[in-house]
Amino acid sequence: MPLEWTLAAMPGSVVRHVGKCLGCSDHSVDSADPDAAQLWCLRHAGLTGHRGFELSAFQFFSAEITDPAAVEGRTST
């Protein structure tokens, strides 16, 4: 029988933001502050003249089996 899974945000994990230049693929350091990623894009544009950017947000998750009885005898990785 297939197991049912769910995703849960990892404890202490916050949404992270990254700015990426579409011209040269350079990118900002990921930050919890979305303004930091946007500011990096503006600074990069000023330094290079590049005008196309992507802003991304991500968060870390873990997969968990939803039926506790199915977990017995399993090890997590």
C-alpha positions, 0 to 999 in steps of 0.5 A: 500500500502506498504511503501518504506524505506531507511537506512541513517547513523545517523548524527555524526555516524562513523564506529566503530571497535571491536576485539573479541577473538574466544577462550574466547569471550573477546573483545575490547572496540569499537573504531573509530580507526581500529588500536586500535581493532587490537592492542587489539587483539595482546595484548590479544594474548600476555597475554593469548596465544589465537590465533583466533580473529574476527575484526568487523566494524559497524555503526549506521543507522536509517530507514526513509520512502522515501515518505514524503506524507506517513509520515504525521500523523506518529510519529518516535520511 
